[in-house]
Amino acid sequence: MNGQTKRKEKLILFYLTKYFYWLLLVLILIFIILFYFLVFQPELSRGATINPFEYNRKLKYLESLRQEDREINKLLSDYQNIQSSDLKLLEAVLPTNVDLPNLIVQLNTLANDNGLSLSSFSFIDSADKDKKESAKSSDTGQSSVAPKVENAPKELRKVDISLSLTGGDYHSLKSFVSETESNLRLLDIVSLNFNPKGGGFSVNLLTYYYQ
């Protein structure tokens, strides 16, 4: 009896050894099938149900991204199409620094072309003024804000200019004002005053540059 039992055990061991890999493969297949039907398929079915509201929200967001991409590409295309002459013209209208020598030349030319003489010139750069106000605020512990160009970006700096003009008459001054306002570089006249003693004029202007 014991001999038969041992033979059965050896036979079972023989078949297990011989067909081990096949048995292992069958077990793996069974596990995969069970995982698919018990875990994966329910999740897949749940994901297949699309919420219309969520779908529309994502669709609108995708369209907004596409619109932004189109706008960026258009801006890049416009920038690449800007000619060097246009860039020079833009630099003349709104330079990237005070460009003081050229500014004085322009104002002197405007005065001379209209029968006036530029007798004095002074200016205050808002960038320097901001630094001084900031340093003063740090020393005193009080906050002080320098006047800004209304609705202007922080990179736009203004320059306060004070001029003294001599010679000419009312018509000369009127012509000077007209040509100043149509000057290529932006010049805004803030105030005009007549000096009855010296017979001249004092002019306050604003010009700008992009830093």
Buried (B, 14 or more C-beta within 10 A) or exposed (E): EEEEEEEEEEEEEEEEEEEEEEEEEEEEEEEEEEEEEEEEEEEEEEEEEEEEEEEEEEEEEEEEEEEEEEEEEEEEEEEEEEEEEEEEEEBBEEBEEBBEEEBBEBBBEBBEEBBBEBBEBEBBBBBBBBEEBBEEEEEEEEEEEBEEBEEEEEEBBBBBBBBBBBBBEEEBBEBBBEBBEEBEBBBBBEEBEEEEEEEBBBBBBBBBBBB
